[in-house]
Amino acid sequence: MLKKLMAAIWRRVPRSVRRWTMRLTHARFAVTAAGIVTDDNNRLLLLKHVFRPGSGWGLPGGFINAGEQPQAALARELKEEAGLELKSAQLFTTRVFKKPKQLEIVFVCKTAGDARPLSIEVSRIQWFAFEDLPDGLPRDQQELIRQAIHR
């Protein structure tokens, strides 16, 4: 009975108030796409981002724009930041972070082209052997890479 009463009241509340109530009571978060990108020589692509904490090294990727599909976002980020074309991508996993509030969609990928920094966000781009990853690469990304190469 109480449930029906609450529903009736909710339906009579102006639409704009309902929308604001939903926005205020539901968590907001960012959605990103990242790639475990390898080449034909079985090397891993890592980017050194200017704004990334720690050493700056990490997987390529970035924010997904409104209405953009995750794989398309990753292809866009690879093109914008490194000048690479996405040849293939397979969904690998998703991860949720509490701080910052973020959902990350991770792909295992192959690319074509010559990698070079094209964005002010990226200071360096390098291909690494799996056994020779740079110091300071975040542990969670090291674990993702390990899982991807052993699957």
CNS distance restraints for C-alpha pairs under 8 A (distance, minus, plus):
assign (resid   1 and name CA) (resid   5 and name CA) 6.34 0.50 0.50
assign (resid   2 and name CA) (resid   6 and name CA) 6.14 0.50 0.50
assign (resid   3 and name CA) (resid   7 and name CA) 6.17 0.50 0.50
assign (resid   4 and name CA) (resid   8 and name CA) 6.14 0.50 0.50
assign (resid   5 and name CA) (resid   9 and name CA) 6.25 0.50 0.50
assign (resid   6 and name CA) (resid  10 and name CA) 6.07 0.50 0.50
assign (resid   7 and name CA) (resid  11 and name CA) 6.21 0.50 0.50
assign (resid   8 and name CA) (resid  12 and name CA) 6.53 0.50 0.50
assign (resid   9 and name CA) (resid  13 and name CA) 6.51 0.50 0.50
assign (resid  10 and name CA) (resid  18 and name CA) 7.61 0.50 0.50
assign (resid  13 and name CA) (resid  17 and name CA) 6.62 0.50 0.50
assign (resid  13 and name CA) (resid  18 and name CA) 6.54 0.50 0.50
assign (resid  14 and name CA) (resid  18 and name CA) 6.42 0.50 0.50
assign (resid  15 and name CA) (resid  19 and name CA) 6.15 0.50 0.50
assign (resid  16 and name CA) (resid  20 and name CA) 6.24 0.50 0.50
assign (resid  17 and name CA) (resid  21 and name CA) 6.04 0.50 0.50
assign (resid  18 and name CA) (resid  22 and name CA) 6.21 0.50 0.50
assign (resid  19 and name CA) (resid  23 and name CA) 6.29 0.50 0.50
assign (resid  20 and name CA) (resid  24 and name CA) 6.12 0.50 0.50
assign (resid  21 and name CA) (resid  25 and name CA) 6.12 0.50 0.50
assign (resid  22 and name CA) (resid  26 and name CA) 5.93 0.50 0.50
assign (resid  23 and name CA) (resid  27 and name CA) 7.83 0.50 0.50
assign (resid  28 and name CA) (resid 101 and name CA) 7.25 0.50 0.50
assign (resid  29 and name CA) (resid 100 and name CA) 7.84 0.50 0.50
assign (resid  29 and name CA) (resid 101 and name CA) 4.77 0.50 0.50
assign (resid  29 and name CA) (resid 102 and name CA) 5.15 0.50 0.50
assign (resid  29 and name CA) (resid 103 and name CA) 7.19 0.50 0.50
assign (resid  30 and name CA) (resid  63 and name CA) 7.21 0.50 0.50
assign (resid  30 and name CA) (resid 101 and name CA) 6.37 0.50 0.50
assign (resid  30 and name CA) (resid 102 and name CA) 4.65 0.50 0.50
assign (resid  30 and name CA) (resid 103 and name CA) 6.26 0.50 0.50
assign (resid  31 and name CA) (resid  63 and name CA) 6.01 0.50 0.50
assign (resid  31 and name CA) (resid  64 and name CA) 5.87 0.50 0.50
assign (resid  31 and name CA) (resid 102 and name CA) 5.68 0.50 0.50
assign (resid  31 and name CA) (resid 103 and name CA) 4.78 0.50 0.50
assign (resid  31 and name CA) (resid 104 and name CA) 5.82 0.50 0.50
assign (resid  31 and name CA) (resid 105 and name CA) 7.67 0.50 0.50
assign (resid  32 and name CA) (resid  61 and name CA) 7.17 0.50 0.50
assign (resid  32 and name CA) (resid  62 and name CA) 5.30 0.50 0.50
assign (resid  32 and name CA) (resid  63 and name CA) 4.25 0.50 0.50
assign (resid  32 and name CA) (resid  64 and name CA) 5.24 0.50 0.50
assign (resid  32 and name CA) (resid  70 and name CA) 7.51 0.50 0.50
assign (resid  32 and name CA) (resid 102 and name CA) 7.32 0.50 0.50
assign (resid  32 and name CA) (resid 103 and name CA) 6.28 0.50 0.50
assign (resid  32 and name CA) (resid 104 and name CA) 4.74 0.50 0.50
assign (resid  32 and name CA) (resid 105 and name CA) 6.19 0.50 0.50
assign (resid  33 and name CA) (resid  61 and name CA) 5.41 0.50 0.50
assign (resid  33 and name CA) (resid  62 and name CA) 5.64 0.50 0.50
assign (resid  33 and name CA) (resid  63 and name CA) 6.44 0.50 0.50
assign (resid  33 and name CA) (resid  64 and name CA) 6.58 0.50 0.50
assign (resid  33 and name CA) (resid  70 and name CA) 5.73 0.50 0.50
assign (resid  33 and name CA) (resid  71 and name CA) 7.28 0.50 0.50
assign (resid  33 and name CA) (resid  73 and name CA) 6.57 0.50 0.50
assign (resid  33 and name CA) (resid  74 and name CA) 5.60 0.50 0.50
assign (resid  33 and name CA) (resid 104 and name CA) 5.58 0.50 0.50
assign (resid  33 and name CA) (resid 105 and name CA) 4.75 0.50 0.50
assign (resid  33 and name CA) (resid 106 and name CA) 5.83 0.50 0.50
assign (resid  33 and name CA) (resid 107 and name CA) 7.64 0.50 0.50
assign (resid  34 and name CA) (resid  59 and name CA) 6.34 0.50 0.50
assign (resid  34 and name CA) (resid  60 and name CA) 5.70 0.50 0.50
assign (resid  34 and name CA) (resid  61 and name CA) 4.12 0.50 0.50
assign (resid  34 and name CA) (resid  62 and name CA) 6.52 0.50 0.50
assign (resid  34 and name CA) (resid  74 and name CA) 6.34 0.50 0.50
assign (resid  34 and name CA) (resid 104 and name CA) 6.95 0.50 0.50
assign (resid  34 and name CA) (resid 105 and name CA) 6.24 0.50 0.50
assign (resid  34 and name CA) (resid 106 and name CA) 4.80 0.50 0.50
assign (resid  34 and name CA) (resid 107 and name CA) 6.28 0.50 0.50
assign (resid  35 and name CA) (resid  59 and name CA) 6.14 0.50 0.50
assign (resid  35 and name CA) (resid  60 and name CA) 5.73 0.50 0.50
assign (resid  35 and name CA) (resid  61 and name CA) 6.15 0.50 0.50
assign (resid  35 and name CA) (resid  74 and name CA) 7.01 0.50 0.50
assign (resid  35 and name CA) (resid 106 and name CA) 5.61 0.50 0.50
assign (resid  35 and name CA) (resid 107 and name CA) 4.81 0.50 0.50
assign (resid  35 and name CA) (resid 108 and name CA) 5.75 0.50 0.50
assign (resid  35 and name CA) (resid 109 and name CA) 6.20 0.50 0.50
assign (resid  36 and name CA) (resid  44 and name CA) 7.04 0.50 0.50
assign (resid  36 and name CA) (resid  45 and name CA) 7.36 0.50 0.50
assign (resid  36 and name CA) (resid  59 and name CA) 6.44 0.50 0.50
assign (resid  36 and name CA) (resid  60 and name CA) 7.63 0.50 0.50
assign (resid  36 and name CA) (resid 106 and name CA) 7.32 0.50 0.50
assign (resid  36 and name CA) (resid 107 and name CA) 6.13 0.50 0.50
assign (resid  36 and name CA) (resid 108 and name CA) 4.77 0.50 0.50
assign (resid  36 and name CA) (resid 109 and name CA) 5.95 0.50 0.50
assign (resid  36 and name CA) (resid 145 and name CA) 6.78 0.50 0.50
assign (resid  36 and name CA) (resid 148 and name CA) 7.74 0.50 0.50
assign (resid  37 and name CA) (resid  44 and name CA) 5.71 0.50 0.50
assign (resid  37 and name CA) (resid  45 and name CA) 5.47 0.50 0.50
assign (resid  37 and name CA) (resid  59 and name CA) 7.97 0.50 0.50
assign (resid  37 and name CA) (resid  60 and name CA) 7.88 0.50 0.50
assign (resid  37 and name CA) (resid 108 and name CA) 6.04 0.50 0.50
assign (resid  37 and name CA) (resid 109 and name CA) 4.63 0.50 0.50
assign (resid  37 and name CA) (resid 110 and name CA) 5.59 0.50 0.50
assign (resid  37 and name CA) (resid 111 and name CA) 7.02 0.50 0.50
assign (resid  38 and name CA) (resid  42 and name CA) 5.69 0.50 0.50
assign (resid  38 and name CA) (resid  43 and name CA) 5.27 0.50 0.50
assign (resid  38 and name CA) (resid  44 and name CA) 4.63 0.50 0.50
assign (resid  38 and name CA) (resid  45 and name CA) 6.13 0.50 0.50
assign (resid  38 and name CA) (resid 108 and name CA) 7.90 0.50 0.50
assign (resid  38 and name CA) (resid 109 and name CA) 6.30 0.50 0.50
assign (resid  38 and name CA) (resid 110 and name CA) 5.38 0.50 0.50
assign (resid  38 and name CA) (resid 111 and name CA) 7.20 0.50 0.50
assign (resid  39 and name CA) (resid  43 and name CA) 5.59 0.50 0.50
assign (resid  39 and name CA) (resid  44 and name CA) 6.89 0.50 0.50
assign (resid  39 and name CA) (resid  45 and name CA) 7.86 0.50 0.50
assign (resid  39 and name CA) (resid 110 and name CA) 5.93 0.50 0.50
assign (resid  39 and name CA) (resid 111 and name CA) 6.55 0.50 0.50
assign (resid  39 and name CA) (resid 112 and name CA) 7.96 0.50 0.50
assign (resid  42 and name CA) (resid 129 and name CA) 7.26 0.50 0.50
assign (resid  43 and name CA) (resid 127 and name CA) 5.68 0.50 0.50
assign (resid  43 and name CA) (resid 128 and name CA) 5.21 0.50 0.50
assign (resid  43 and name CA) (resid 129 and name CA) 4.82 0.50 0.50
assign (resid  43 and name CA) (resid 130 and name CA) 6.51 0.50 0.50
assign (resid  44 and name CA) (resid 127 and name CA) 5.24 0.50 0.50
assign (resid  44 and name CA) (resid 128 and name CA) 5.02 0.50 0.50
assign (resid  44 and name CA) (resid 129 and name CA) 6.27 0.50 0.50
assign (resid  44 and name CA) (resid 130 and name CA) 6.58 0.50 0.50
assign (resid  45 and name CA) (resid  59 and name CA) 7.19 0.50 0.50
assign (resid  45 and name CA) (resid  60 and name CA) 7.56 0.50 0.50
assign (resid  45 and name CA) (resid 125 and name CA) 7.29 0.50 0.50
assign (resid  45 and name CA) (resid 126 and name CA) 5.89 0.50 0.50
assign (resid  45 and name CA) (resid 127 and name CA) 4.53 0.50 0.50
assign (resid  45 and name CA) (resid 128 and name CA) 6.39 0.50 0.50
assign (resid  46 and name CA) (resid  57 and name CA) 6.36 0.50 0.50
assign (resid  46 and name CA) (resid  58 and name CA) 5.48 0.50 0.50
assign (resid  46 and name CA) (resid  59 and name CA) 5.21 0.50 0.50
assign (resid  46 and name CA) (resid  60 and name CA) 6.33 0.50 0.50
assign (resid  46 and name CA) (resid 125 and name CA) 6.03 0.50 0.50
assign (resid  46 and name CA) (resid 126 and name CA) 5.69 0.50 0.50
assign (resid  46 and name CA) (resid 127 and name CA) 6.38 0.50 0.50
assign (resid  46 and name CA) (resid 128 and name CA) 7.38 0.50 0.50
assign (resid  47 and name CA) (resid  56 and name CA) 7.76 0.50 0.50
assign (resid  47 and name CA) (resid  57 and name CA) 5.54 0.50 0.50
assign (resid  47 and name CA) (resid  58 and name CA) 5.57 0.50 0.50
assign (resid  47 and name CA) (resid  59 and name CA) 6.26 0.50 0.50
assign (resid  47 and name CA) (resid  60 and name CA) 5.97 0.50 0.50
assign (resid  47 and name CA) (resid 122 and name CA) 6.60 0.50 0.50
assign (resid  47 and name CA) (resid 123 and name CA) 7.77 0.50 0.50
assign (resid  47 and name CA) (resid 124 and name CA) 5.93 0.50 0.50
assign (resid  47 and name CA) (resid 125 and name CA) 4.63 0.50 0.50
assign (resid  47 and name CA) (resid 126 and name CA) 6.60 0.50 0.50
assign (resid  48 and name CA) (resid  52 and name CA) 7.83 0.50 0.50
assign (resid  48 and name CA) (resid  55 and name CA) 7.63 0.50 0.50
assign (resid  48 and name CA) (resid  56 and name CA) 4.80 0.50 0.50
assign (resid  48 and name CA) (resid  57 and name CA) 4.20 0.50 0.50
assign (resid  48 and name CA) (resid  58 and name CA) 6.37 0.50 0.50
assign (resid  48 and name CA) (resid 122 and name CA) 5.73 0.50 0.50
assign (resid  48 and name CA) (resid 123 and name CA) 5.69 0.50 0.50
assign (resid  48 and name CA) (resid 124 and name CA) 5.03 0.50 0.50
assign (resid  48 and name CA) (resid 125 and name CA) 6.25 0.50 0.50
assign (resid  49 and name CA) (resid  56 and name CA) 4.99 0.50 0.50
assign (resid  49 and name CA) (resid  57 and name CA) 6.39 0.50 0.50
assign (resid  49 and name CA) (resid  58 and name CA) 7.52 0.50 0.50
assign (resid  49 and name CA) (resid 121 and name CA) 5.51 0.50 0.50
assign (resid  49 and name CA) (resid 122 and name CA) 4.46 0.50 0.50
assign (resid  49 and name CA) (resid 123 and name CA) 5.98 0.50 0.50
assign (resid  49 and name CA) (resid 124 and name CA) 7.38 0.50 0.50
assign (resid  50 and name CA) (resid  56 and name CA) 6.36 0.50 0.50
assign (resid  50 and name CA) (resid 120 and name CA) 7.76 0.50 0.50
assign (resid  50 and name CA) (resid 121 and name CA) 5.28 0.50 0.50
assign (resid  50 and name CA) (resid 122 and name CA) 5.74 0.50 0.50
assign (resid  50 and name CA) (resid 123 and name CA) 6.04 0.50 0.50
assign (resid  51 and name CA) (resid  56 and name CA) 7.18 0.50 0.50
assign (resid  51 and name CA) (resid 121 and name CA) 6.67 0.50 0.50
assign (resid  52 and name CA) (resid  56 and name CA) 4.79 0.50 0.50
assign (resid  52 and name CA) (resid  57 and name CA) 7.59 0.50 0.50
assign (resid  54 and name CA) (resid 136 and name CA) 6.53 0.50 0.50
assign (resid  55 and name CA) (resid 135 and name CA) 7.50 0.50 0.50
assign (resid  55 and name CA) (resid 136 and name CA) 5.02 0.50 0.50
assign (resid  55 and name CA) (resid 137 and name CA) 6.86 0.50 0.50
assign (resid  56 and name CA) (resid 136 and name CA) 7.65 0.50 0.50
assign (resid  56 and name CA) (resid 137 and name CA) 7.66 0.50 0.50
assign (resid  57 and name CA) (resid 134 and name CA) 7.45 0.50 0.50
assign (resid  57 and name CA) (resid 136 and name CA) 6.92 0.50 0.50
assign (resid  57 and name CA) (resid 137 and name CA) 5.47 0.50 0.50
assign (resid  57 and name CA) (resid 138 and name CA) 7.86 0.50 0.50
assign (resid  58 and name CA) (resid 137 and name CA) 6.12 0.50 0.50
assign (resid  58 and name CA) (resid 138 and name CA) 7.24 0.50 0.50
assign (resid  58 and name CA) (resid 141 and name CA) 7.24 0.50 0.50
assign (resid  59 and name CA) (resid 141 and name CA) 7.39 0.50 0.50
assign (resid  60 and name CA) (resid  77 and name CA) 7.51 0.50 0.50
assign (resid  60 and name CA) (resid  78 and name CA) 6.84 0.50 0.50
assign (resid  61 and name CA) (resid  73 and name CA) 7.92 0.50 0.50
assign (resid  61 and name CA) (resid  74 and name CA) 5.59 0.50 0.50
assign (resid  61 and name CA) (resid  77 and name CA) 5.67 0.50 0.50
assign (resid  61 and name CA) (resid  78 and name CA) 6.87 0.50 0.50
assign (resid  62 and name CA) (resid  73 and name CA) 7.44 0.50 0.50
assign (resid  62 and name CA) (resid  74 and name CA) 6.99 0.50 0.50
assign (resid  62 and name CA) (resid  77 and name CA) 6.24 0.50 0.50
assign (resid  63 and name CA) (resid  73 and name CA) 7.31 0.50 0.50
assign (resid  64 and name CA) (resid  68 and name CA) 6.17 0.50 0.50
assign (resid  64 and name CA) (resid  69 and name CA) 7.36 0.50 0.50
assign (resid  64 and name CA) (resid  70 and name CA) 6.36 0.50 0.50
assign (resid  64 and name CA) (resid  73 and name CA) 5.41 0.50 0.50
assign (resid  65 and name CA) (resid  73 and name CA) 7.22 0.50 0.50
assign (resid  68 and name CA) (resid  72 and name CA) 6.61 0.50 0.50
assign (resid  68 and name CA) (resid  73 and name CA) 6.36 0.50 0.50
assign (resid  69 and name CA) (resid  73 and name CA) 6.20 0.50 0.50
assign (resid  70 and name CA) (resid  74 and name CA) 6.32 0.50 0.50
assign (resid  70 and name CA) (resid 105 and name CA) 7.04 0.50 0.50
assign (resid  71 and name CA) (resid  75 and name CA) 6.22 0.50 0.50
assign (resid  71 and name CA) (resid  89 and name CA) 7.24 0.50 0.50
assign (resid  71 and name CA) (resid 107 and name CA) 7.87 0.50 0.50
assign (resid  72 and name CA) (resid  76 and name CA) 6.11 0.50 0.50
assign (resid  73 and name CA) (resid  77 and name CA) 6.13 0.50 0.50
assign (resid  74 and name CA) (resid  78 and name CA) 6.12 0.50 0.50
assign (resid  75 and name CA) (resid  79 and name CA) 6.22 0.50 0.50
assign (resid  75 and name CA) (resid  85 and name CA) 6.72 0.50 0.50
assign (resid  75 and name CA) (resid  86 and name CA) 5.41 0.50 0.50
assign (resid  76 and name CA) (resid  80 and name CA) 6.04 0.50 0.50
assign (resid  77 and name CA) (resid  81 and name CA) 5.79 0.50 0.50
assign (resid  77 and name CA) (resid  82 and name CA) 7.86 0.50 0.50
assign (resid  78 and name CA) (resid  82 and name CA) 5.35 0.50 0.50
assign (resid  78 and name CA) (resid  83 and name CA) 6.32 0.50 0.50
assign (resid  78 and name CA) (resid  84 and name CA) 5.44 0.50 0.50
assign (resid  78 and name CA) (resid  85 and name CA) 6.91 0.50 0.50
assign (resid  78 and name CA) (resid  86 and name CA) 7.32 0.50 0.50
assign (resid  79 and name CA) (resid  83 and name CA) 4.30 0.50 0.50
assign (resid  79 and name CA) (resid  84 and name CA) 4.84 0.50 0.50
assign (resid  79 and name CA) (resid  85 and name CA) 6.04 0.50 0.50
assign (resid  80 and name CA) (resid 118 and name CA) 6.38 0.50 0.50
assign (resid  80 and name CA) (resid 119 and name CA) 6.66 0.50 0.50
assign (resid  81 and name CA) (resid 116 and name CA) 7.82 0.50 0.50
assign (resid  81 and name CA) (resid 117 and name CA) 5.87 0.50 0.50
assign (resid  81 and name CA) (resid 118 and name CA) 4.99 0.50 0.50
assign (resid  81 and name CA) (resid 119 and name CA) 5.02 0.50 0.50
assign (resid  81 and name CA) (resid 121 and name CA) 7.75 0.50 0.50
assign (resid  81 and name CA) (resid 122 and name CA) 6.78 0.50 0.50
assign (resid  82 and name CA) (resid 114 and name CA) 7.98 0.50 0.50
assign (resid  82 and name CA) (resid 115 and name CA) 5.06 0.50 0.50
assign (resid  82 and name CA) (resid 116 and name CA) 4.95 0.50 0.50
assign (resid  82 and name CA) (resid 117 and name CA) 5.05 0.50 0.50
assign (resid  82 and name CA) (resid 118 and name CA) 5.65 0.50 0.50
assign (resid  82 and name CA) (resid 119 and name CA) 7.67 0.50 0.50
assign (resid  82 and name CA) (resid 125 and name CA) 7.43 0.50 0.50
assign (resid  83 and name CA) (resid 113 and name CA) 7.06 0.50 0.50
assign (resid  83 and name CA) (resid 114 and name CA) 6.84 0.50 0.50
assign (resid  83 and name CA) (resid 115 and name CA) 5.84 0.50 0.50
assign (resid  83 and name CA) (resid 116 and name CA) 6.28 0.50 0.50
assign (resid  83 and name CA) (resid 117 and name CA) 7.50 0.50 0.50
assign (resid  83 and name CA) (resid 118 and name CA) 6.71 0.50 0.50
assign (resid  84 and name CA) (resid 111 and name CA) 6.23 0.50 0.50
assign (resid  84 and name CA) (resid 112 and name CA) 5.82 0.50 0.50
assign (resid  84 and name CA) (resid 113 and name CA) 5.14 0.50 0.50
assign (resid  84 and name CA) (resid 114 and name CA) 6.46 0.50 0.50
assign (resid  84 and name CA) (resid 115 and name CA) 5.99 0.50 0.50
assign (resid  85 and name CA) (resid 111 and name CA) 5.51 0.50 0.50
assign (resid  85 and name CA) (resid 112 and name CA) 5.20 0.50 0.50
assign (resid  85 and name CA) (resid 113 and name CA) 6.36 0.50 0.50
assign (resid  86 and name CA) (resid 109 and name CA) 7.29 0.50 0.50
assign (resid  86 and name CA) (resid 110 and name CA) 6.36 0.50 0.50
assign (resid  86 and name CA) (resid 111 and name CA) 4.59 0.50 0.50
assign (resid  86 and name CA) (resid 112 and name CA) 6.52 0.50 0.50
assign (resid  87 and name CA) (resid 109 and name CA) 7.40 0.50 0.50
assign (resid  87 and name CA) (resid 110 and name CA) 5.44 0.50 0.50
assign (resid  87 and name CA) (resid 111 and name CA) 4.89 0.50 0.50
assign (resid  87 and name CA) (resid 112 and name CA) 6.31 0.50 0.50
assign (resid  88 and name CA) (resid 109 and name CA) 5.46 0.50 0.50
assign (resid  88 and name CA) (resid 110 and name CA) 5.26 0.50 0.50
assign (resid  88 and name CA) (resid 111 and name CA) 6.98 0.50 0.50
assign (resid  89 and name CA) (resid 107 and name CA) 5.86 0.50 0.50
assign (resid  89 and name CA) (resid 108 and name CA) 5.59 0.50 0.50
assign (resid  89 and name CA) (resid 109 and name CA) 4.32 0.50 0.50
assign (resid  89 and name CA) (resid 110 and name CA) 6.65 0.50 0.50
assign (resid  90 and name CA) (resid 107 and name CA) 5.30 0.50 0.50
assign (resid  90 and name CA) (resid 108 and name CA) 5.31 0.50 0.50
assign (resid  90 and name CA) (resid 109 and name CA) 6.48 0.50 0.50
assign (resid  91 and name CA) (resid 105 and name CA) 7.62 0.50 0.50
assign (resid  91 and name CA) (resid 106 and name CA) 6.26 0.50 0.50
assign (resid  91 and name CA) (resid 107 and name CA) 4.48 0.50 0.50
assign (resid  91 and name CA) (resid 108 and name CA) 6.51 0.50 0.50
assign (resid  92 and name CA) (resid 105 and name CA) 7.90 0.50 0.50
assign (resid  92 and name CA) (resid 106 and name CA) 5.53 0.50 0.50
assign (resid  92 and name CA) (resid 107 and name CA) 4.85 0.50 0.50
assign (resid  92 and name CA) (resid 108 and name CA) 5.93 0.50 0.50
assign (resid  92 and name CA) (resid 148 and name CA) 7.55 0.50 0.50
assign (resid  93 and name CA) (resid 105 and name CA) 6.25 0.50 0.50
assign (resid  93 and name CA) (resid 106 and name CA) 5.27 0.50 0.50
assign (resid  93 and name CA) (resid 107 and name CA) 6.99 0.50 0.50
assign (resid  94 and name CA) (resid 103 and name CA) 7.09 0.50 0.50
assign (resid  94 and name CA) (resid 104 and name CA) 5.53 0.50 0.50
assign (resid  94 and name CA) (resid 105 and name CA) 4.50 0.50 0.50
assign (resid  94 and name CA) (resid 106 and name CA) 5.79 0.50 0.50
assign (resid  95 and name CA) (resid 103 and name CA) 5.78 0.50 0.50
assign (resid  95 and name CA) (resid 104 and name CA) 5.10 0.50 0.50
assign (resid  95 and name CA) (resid 105 and name CA) 6.61 0.50 0.50
assign (resid  95 and name CA) (resid 106 and name CA) 7.86 0.50 0.50
assign (resid  96 and name CA) (resid 101 and name CA) 7.61 0.50 0.50
assign (resid  96 and name CA) (resid 102 and name CA) 5.80 0.50 0.50
assign (resid  96 and name CA) (resid 103 and name CA) 4.59 0.50 0.50
assign (resid  96 and name CA) (resid 104 and name CA) 6.31 0.50 0.50
assign (resid  97 and name CA) (resid 101 and name CA) 5.58 0.50 0.50
assign (resid  97 and name CA) (resid 102 and name CA) 5.12 0.50 0.50
assign (resid  97 and name CA) (resid 103 and name CA) 6.42 0.50 0.50
assign (resid  98 and name CA) (resid 102 and name CA) 6.75 0.50 0.50
assign (resid 108 and name CA) (resid 148 and name CA) 7.31 0.50 0.50
assign (resid 115 and name CA) (resid 125 and name CA) 6.83 0.50 0.50
assign (resid 115 and name CA) (resid 126 and name CA) 7.83 0.50 0.50
assign (resid 116 and name CA) (resid 124 and name CA) 7.76 0.50 0.50
assign (resid 116 and name CA) (resid 125 and name CA) 6.23 0.50 0.50
assign (resid 117 and name CA) (resid 122 and name CA) 5.80 0.50 0.50
assign (resid 117 and name CA) (resid 123 and name CA) 6.59 0.50 0.50
assign (resid 117 and name CA) (resid 124 and name CA) 6.14 0.50 0.50
assign (resid 117 and name CA) (resid 125 and name CA) 6.20 0.50 0.50
assign (resid 118 and name CA) (resid 122 and name CA) 7.28 0.50 0.50
assign (resid 128 and name CA) (resid 132 and name CA) 6.23 0.50 0.50
assign (resid 128 and name CA) (resid 133 and name CA) 5.97 0.50 0.50
assign (resid 128 and name CA) (resid 134 and name CA) 7.97 0.50 0.50
assign (resid 129 and name CA) (resid 133 and name CA) 6.68 0.50 0.50
assign (resid 133 and name CA) (resid 137 and name CA) 7.35 0.50 0.50
assign (resid 137 and name CA) (resid 141 and name CA) 6.94 0.50 0.50
assign (resid 137 and name CA) (resid 142 and name CA) 6.72 0.50 0.50
assign (resid 138 and name CA) (resid 142 and name CA) 6.35 0.50 0.50
assign (resid 139 and name CA) (resid 143 and name CA) 6.16 0.50 0.50
assign (resid 140 and name CA) (resid 144 and name CA) 6.29 0.50 0.50
assign (resid 141 and name CA) (resid 145 and name CA) 6.15 0.50 0.50
assign (resid 142 and name CA) (resid 146 and name CA) 6.16 0.50 0.50
assign (resid 143 and name CA) (resid 147 and name CA) 6.16 0.50 0.50
assign (resid 144 and name CA) (resid 148 and name CA) 6.15 0.50 0.50
assign (resid 145 and name CA) (resid 149 and name CA) 6.27 0.50 0.50
assign (resid 146 and name CA) (resid 150 and name CA) 6.29 0.50 0.50
assign (resid 147 and name CA) (resid 151 and name CA) 6.18 0.50 0.50
